[in-house]
Amino acid sequence: MSLTRFYPIFDHTDWLRRLLPLGVALVQLRIKDLTDEALRDEIVQGQSLCRAHGATLVVNDHWQAAIDAGCDWVHLGQEDLDTADIAALRRAGIKLGLSTHDHAELDRALSYDPDYVALGPVYPTILKKMKWHEQGLDKLTEWKRLIGDIPLVAIGGMSVERAGGAYAAGADIVSAVTDITLHADPEARVRQWLDVSG
């Protein structure tokens, strides 16, 4: 399954129902505050929706639920690497995307032979409080040089207007969250994203 250049992240399958029909082909489900049962239901629904639309679902953090639901991809942060069973993920044939913020984290991520590496926040982000300051476009260029053929995901403060700069700096994929979910017309914004990343 090839990765596309536009990679939105959503916190509920309602977003997938709205936006997958527009042609979104790669999407992450990042769910933080649900009971285990509700979380598993969301992941199963997300996988079903993505399959129905020919899209790829990436599950953030919840690696065991992803295995159970027969998902193809999991995204892990550095903290998640401490507890995730990477061998079990690999046995299940699940591809792995990993977050990085500095050289030590990149070295650690590369030791797991990831299927993509994410760098962020490229720009300041309102999504969550982070100890990391904005990384900037030069860091994207450096990361791409260091990781070679591994796909590089730019995340954090990304917008349609900033996407071109990220691609030019070396990002293979650009991820967006609030640029879509807080937009007055999320459908129109996704169409713009598809245009700029096509």
C-alpha positions as CSV (number, residue, x, y, z in Angstrom):
1,M,0.0,0.0,0.0
2,S,1.6,3.2,-1.1
3,L,1.4,6.3,1.0
4,T,-0.1,9.5,-0.3
5,R,1.2,13.0,0.2
6,F,-1.7,14.2,2.3
7,Y,-2.3,12.7,5.7
8,P,-5.0,14.1,7.9
9,I,-5.4,13.1,11.5
10,F,-8.8,12.9,13.2
11,D,-10.1,12.0,16.7
12,H,-13.4,10.3,15.7
13,T,-14.8,8.2,12.9
14,D,-17.4,10.9,12.2
15,W,-14.6,12.8,10.4
16,L,-13.9,9.7,8.3
17,R,-17.5,9.4,7.3
18,R,-17.5,13.1,6.2
19,L,-14.2,13.3,4.5
20,L,-13.2,9.9,3.1
21,P,-15.7,10.3,0.3
22,L,-13.8,13.3,-1.0
23,G,-10.8,11.2,-1.9
24,V,-8.7,11.1,1.3
25,A,-6.6,8.0,0.9
26,L,-4.4,8.0,4.0
27,V,-5.8,8.9,7.5
28,Q,-4.8,8.6,11.1
29,L,-7.2,7.9,13.9
30,R,-5.9,9.5,17.1
31,I,-8.2,8.8,20.0
32,K,-7.3,9.8,23.5
33,D,-10.3,9.8,25.8
34,L,-12.5,6.7,25.3
35,T,-13.1,3.5,27.3
36,D,-11.4,0.5,26.0
37,E,-14.6,-0.9,24.5
38,A,-15.6,2.4,22.8
39,L,-12.0,2.8,21.5
40,R,-12.0,-0.7,20.0
41,D,-15.4,0.0,18.3
42,E,-14.0,3.2,16.8
43,I,-10.9,1.5,15.4
44,V,-13.0,-1.3,13.9
45,Q,-15.4,1.2,12.4
46,G,-12.4,3.3,11.1
47,Q,-10.9,0.3,9.5
48,S,-14.2,-0.7,7.9
49,L,-14.8,2.9,6.6
50,C,-11.3,3.1,5.1
51,R,-11.6,-0.3,3.4
52,A,-14.9,0.7,1.9
53,H,-13.3,3.9,0.4
54,G,-10.0,2.3,-0.6
55,A,-8.1,4.3,2.0
56,T,-5.3,3.4,4.5
57,L,-6.0,3.7,8.2
58,V,-3.2,4.4,10.6
59,V,-4.0,3.8,14.3
60,N,-2.2,6.1,16.8
61,D,-0.9,4.5,20.0
62,H,-3.4,1.7,20.4
63,W,-1.3,-1.1,18.9
64,Q,-3.1,-4.1,20.4
65,A,-6.5,-2.8,19.3
66,A,-5.0,-2.3,15.8
67,I,-3.7,-5.8,15.7
68,D,-7.1,-7.1,16.9
69,A,-8.9,-5.1,14.2
70,G,-6.7,-6.3,11.4
71,C,-5.3,-2.8,10.7
72,D,-2.3,-2.2,8.4
73,W,-0.6,0.7,10.1
74,V,0.2,1.9,13.6
75,H,1.8,5.3,14.6
76,L,3.8,5.4,17.8
77,G,5.3,8.3,19.7
78,Q,8.6,7.9,21.5
79,E,6.9,7.2,24.9
80,D,4.8,4.5,23.2
81,L,7.9,2.7,22.1
82,D,8.6,1.9,25.7
83,T,5.5,-0.3,26.1
84,A,4.5,-1.4,22.6
85,D,5.3,-4.9,21.5
86,I,7.1,-4.2,18.2
87,A,7.7,-7.9,17.5
88,A,3.9,-8.6,17.8
89,L,3.2,-5.7,15.4
90,R,5.7,-7.0,12.9
91,R,4.3,-10.6,13.2
92,A,0.9,-9.2,12.4
93,G,2.3,-7.6,9.3
94,I,1.6,-4.1,10.6
95,K,3.6,-1.2,9.2
96,L,5.1,1.3,11.7
97,G,5.3,5.1,11.7
98,L,7.3,6.8,14.4
99,S,7.5,10.3,15.8
100,T,10.8,12.1,16.2
101,H,11.9,15.5,17.5
102,D,15.6,15.4,17.9
103,H,18.6,13.3,16.8
104,A,18.5,10.9,19.7
105,E,14.9,10.1,18.9
106,L,15.6,9.8,15.3
107,D,18.4,7.3,16.0
108,R,16.1,5.3,18.2
109,A,13.3,5.4,15.6
110,L,15.7,4.2,12.8
111,S,16.7,1.2,15.0
112,Y,13.1,-0.1,14.6
113,D,13.3,0.0,10.8
114,P,10.2,2.2,10.5
115,D,8.0,2.5,7.5
116,Y,7.8,6.3,7.9
117,V,9.4,8.9,10.2
118,A,7.5,11.9,11.3
119,L,9.1,15.2,12.3
120,G,7.3,17.9,14.3
121,P,6.1,20.3,15.1
122,V,7.4,22.0,12.0
123,Y,5.5,25.1,13.0
124,P,4.0,26.1,16.3
125,T,0.9,24.0,17.0
126,I,-2.2,24.6,19.1
127,L,-3.1,20.9,19.2
128,K,-1.3,20.0,22.3
129,K,1.3,21.4,24.7
130,M,4.7,20.2,23.6
131,K,8.1,20.5,25.1
132,W,9.5,20.8,21.6
133,H,9.7,24.2,19.9
134,E,9.1,24.5,16.2
135,Q,11.5,22.5,14.1
136,G,11.4,24.6,10.9
137,L,11.8,23.7,7.3
138,D,15.6,23.3,7.5
139,K,15.2,20.4,9.9
140,L,12.9,18.7,7.4
141,T,15.7,18.9,4.8
142,E,18.2,17.6,7.3
143,W,15.9,14.7,8.4
144,K,15.3,13.7,4.7
145,R,19.0,13.6,4.1
146,L,19.5,11.4,7.2
147,I,16.7,8.9,6.5
148,G,17.1,8.6,2.8
149,D,14.3,6.5,1.1
150,I,12.2,6.2,4.3
151,P,9.1,8.4,3.8
152,L,9.2,11.6,5.9
153,V,6.0,13.1,7.4
154,A,5.9,16.8,8.3
155,I,3.5,17.5,11.2
156,G,2.6,20.4,13.4
157,G,1.1,23.7,12.5
158,M,0.7,22.6,8.9
159,S,-1.8,24.3,6.6
160,V,-2.6,24.3,2.9
161,E,-0.6,27.5,2.6
162,R,2.5,26.0,4.3
163,A,2.3,22.6,2.5
164,G,4.3,23.6,-0.5
165,G,7.2,24.7,1.6
166,A,7.3,21.5,3.5
167,Y,7.3,19.4,0.3
168,A,10.1,21.5,-1.1
169,A,12.1,21.1,2.1
170,G,12.0,17.3,1.8
171,A,8.8,16.1,3.3
172,D,7.2,13.3,1.3
173,I,3.9,13.5,3.3
174,V,2.3,16.4,5.1
175,S,-0.1,15.8,8.0
176,A,-2.8,18.2,9.1
177,V,-5.2,18.3,12.0
178,T,-6.7,21.6,13.1
179,D,-6.3,23.2,9.7
180,I,-9.2,20.9,8.8
181,T,-11.1,20.3,12.0
182,L,-11.3,24.0,13.0
183,H,-12.0,25.2,9.5
184,A,-15.4,26.8,8.8
185,D,-15.8,24.4,5.9
186,P,-13.7,21.2,6.5
187,E,-14.9,19.6,3.2
188,A,-13.7,22.6,1.2
189,R,-10.4,22.6,3.1
190,V,-9.8,19.0,2.4
191,R,-10.4,19.6,-1.3
192,Q,-7.7,22.3,-1.2
193,W,-5.4,19.9,0.5
194,L,-6.0,17.3,-2.2
195,D,-5.2,19.9,-4.8
196,V,-2.0,21.2,-3.3
197,S,-0.7,17.7,-2.5
198,G,-1.8,15.9,-5.7
